[in-house]
């Protein structure tokens, strides 16, 4: 098992590279936003700081806003620093996620971070979910141990053939193990694009849709920086990541399990910040899904 010192040194190396995409075959690739991403909103709703290091996505009654990577990937590390909408953000959802289809079709694979806005003074909730072949229903919700509107915090996804781990500031908040041998519900076969967006979800996001967006508070702005991908780029017809490989740190044995420190942090989160866990919802799930029987600490 990887030592804490080497693990932290490795994370520091990854997270210190700003606006850098890592290619599994060509080393480090640096470029501007336009070289690596495509916008899905009017130009007025996507802006950058003067130095280009911070990206601002705006939601108002005219349009939402988002962006997507031009390249799709399979397995790796995906991370960004994000500052969420402050004040009354009820009904507003900011998302950082991965999806196998650009238009989020009915048979998609997907790995989600969704940040659910709330009325002023009420905490944000983080909803995570996993889709396989168009089916989801694997939601978890967490509170945070800080105010995500005051400063940037790091949100990351580790994806390999053994597990999906959701991190907040390098703290693992959720571990989704591969139970393919029993129920075939793990997105492992198809590459995914990386997305971020801010949009109107007041039909469900805040208290089940009871709290609607107060458009008097618009525009709503989410801020991004330090977008990092260290992953296997998918290239047809013979992608390097067609099968699991141990060439990269995120697909080696140490990345198949939490480290000793990560297990301690994970247990702390489970004790204090879990709001909803589909594995414990006996109303929705008459029979507990097979992956829920796996120990995330193994």
N, C-alpha and C positions, 0 to 999 in steps of 0.2 A: 504493500500500500504506500502511496506517495507520502512523503513527509510533509508536515504543515509548512515548513520553510520553503521547500521547493514548489509546493502548490501555490503559495501566496506570491512567490517570485514569478511564477508562470502567469498568474492572473494579472499581476501588475504589468507585465510585458504586453499582454493582449489589450488591456484597457487603456494603456497610455498612448496608443496609436490613434490619432484623430482622423476621422473620415477616411479610413483605410480599409480596403477589401483585400483579403488574403486569398490568393489562388493556390490550390493544392499542387499545381504542377509548375507554375511560373513564378513562385515566390510572392513578394509583396507588390501589390498594384495600387498606386495612388492616383486619385483623380478628382475632378470636380463633381458636383451633384449630377450635372447633365450627362456625365460619362457613365454613371452607374445606376441612376434611378430615372423613373418617369413620373411626372406629376399627373394627378387625376382631379384637377380643380383649376379654376381661373387663376391667372397670374396674380391677381389682386389678393388671393387667399393664401399664397405661398410666398414668404419673404425670407431673407437671410440677414444676419448681422453684417456690418460693413466688412468684417474680415472673412465672411462666409462660413464661420465655424458654428453658428447657431441657426437652426431652421425653425421658422414660425409657421404653424398651420392654423388657419382661421375658420371658424364656423359662424355663419350668420343665417338670416332667413333667405339669402340669395343662394348660398352654396355651402356644402361641406368641403373637406379637403383631405387629400391623401397622397401617398407616393408608393411606388413599387420598384423593386430591383429589376433591372433588365435581364439579369442572369438568374436562373433557378439553381437550387443546391439540394444535396442529399447528405445529411449528417454533418454536424459541425457545431460551432459556437456562434450565437447571434446575440448582439448586445447593443443597447443604446442608453444614453442618459436623457432623461425626460423630466420636464417640469410641467405639472398639470395646471389646468385652468383654476384660478383662485375665485373666492367669493361664492356666490350662488351658482352652482354648476349642475343643478338637478336636470336630469334628462340628457346631459351631454356625456358621450362616451369617447374616450381617447383610447386607441388600440395600437398595439405592437404585436404583429402576428405573422404566421407563415401559412401559405395555402398552395395547394398543388395546381389550382386553376386561377387564371387571372380574373375571371368573372365569378368566382366562388360558386361553381356549378353544383348540381344536386349530388354528384358522386365524388366530391372533393375530399382530400385529406387536409387537416388543418390543425395548427397548434396556436393557441390564443393567449395573449395577455389583453384583458379589457379593463379599463379603469372607469368605474361607474361614479359619475358626479353625484353631488348631493346638495341639499339646502345648506345655506351658510351656517357654519358651526358644527355641522355633522361630518363625520369622517368619510373619506373616499373608501370604496370597497374595490379590491382587485378580484376580478373573476378570471379564472383560467379554465380552459376547456381543451379537449382533444377530440378531433373528428377522424373517422376512418371510413372511407368509401361513402361519404355523405351522412353518416350517422354520428351524432354527438352524445349529449346527455351525460357527459363526464365532468360536469361543472364542480369547481370548488370556489369558495369565496373567502377572502382574508381581509382583515383590517391591517393597517400599517402601524408601525411604532414611531412614526414621524408624520409631519404634515408635508405631503408631496407637492404642495403648491408653493412652498417657500423657497425651494432650491432644487437643483438637479439631483436626481438619484439614478442609480444604474439598475436596469432591468435586463435580464439575460435568460437565454434558453440554451441548454445543452441537449443535443439530439444525437443519439447513436442507436445501434440496433438492439441495445439492452435496456435503455431507459431514456426518458425525457425528464429533465430537471428544470424547474423554474426558479430563478434566483432574483433576489432583491438586495442590492448592495452586497453581492457575493454571499448572501445568506440563502440557503435553499429553503423555499417555502412549500414546494410540492415536488414529489417524486412519483412519476408514472412509469411503472415497470412493464416490460414486454411479457405478456402472457399469451403469446401467439400459439403456444403449444396447446392451449385449452380453448381460447375463444376468438382468436384471430382478430383482435381489436387493438392493433398497434400500427400507426402509419410508418411503414418502413420501406415500401416498394417504390414510391414515386417521389420525384424531386419537388421542392416547393420554392415559390417566390417569397420574398420578405416584404411585408407591407407595414405602413403606419397610416393612421387616419384619425380624424376627429369628425364626429357626425351626430345627428339627431336620433337618439334612441329613447325618446321619452314615452314611447308606447310600452316599455318594459323595464328600463334600466334603474329607475329610482322608485323604490317601494312598489315594485311590480307595475309601474306605469301610472301610479297615482299622482306623482309629482311631475308636472310638465315643465318644459323649458320656459323661463321668463325671458322673452326676447328683448325686454328693456335693458338687460345686462349685456346684450351682444355688442361687439363681437367677442366670441370666446376663442382664446388663443392658447395652444399647446406648444411648448418649446422643446426642441431636440438638439442634441449635440453628441459628438463622439460615437457615431454609428460605426459598429465594428462587425465584420463577418469573417470568421476563420472557419472555412467549410469546404466541402468538395463541390466544385462547379459541375453542373450536369452538361455533358456534351454528347449529342447523338452523332453517330449511332452506337458508339462504344464508349460510354462514360467511364471514367476512372473509378467512380463510386457505384458501379453496378452491383457490387457486392461489398460486404464489410471489409474494411482494410485496417490494419494496425499501423499504418505509416504515420498517422497524425495523433497528437495527444488526445484529441476528443474521441478517438476510436481505439484507444488502448485500454488495458485492464484497469488502470487507475481511474478512468472515466466511466467505468461500468458500475461503480459503487461510490458512495459518499466517503470522503475522508473522515478521520476520527473527529476533527473539529467540526466538519460539516454535519455530522450526526448529532453533535451536541446542539448546534444552532438549529437544526431541523426540529429536534425535540422541543426546544424552547418555543419555536413558532407554533407547533401543534398544540402546546399547552395553553398558549395565550392569545392567539390571533386568528384561529380558524372560526369562521362564521357559518359556513355550510360545506358539507362534504357529501357528495352523491352516494358514496359507499355506505353511508349511515342513514340514507333516506329510504326507509322501508315502505313508504307510501308510493314513491315513484318506482322503486325496484323491489318487486315481490321476492326475487331471488338476487342475492348480491352478485354483481358482475365478477367474473373470475379474477381479473387483475386486482380486485380489492382484497383478495386473500393473500396476495404476495406481500412480503415484508419489505417496505421501502428502504430499510436499513441493511438488507442483505447485499 
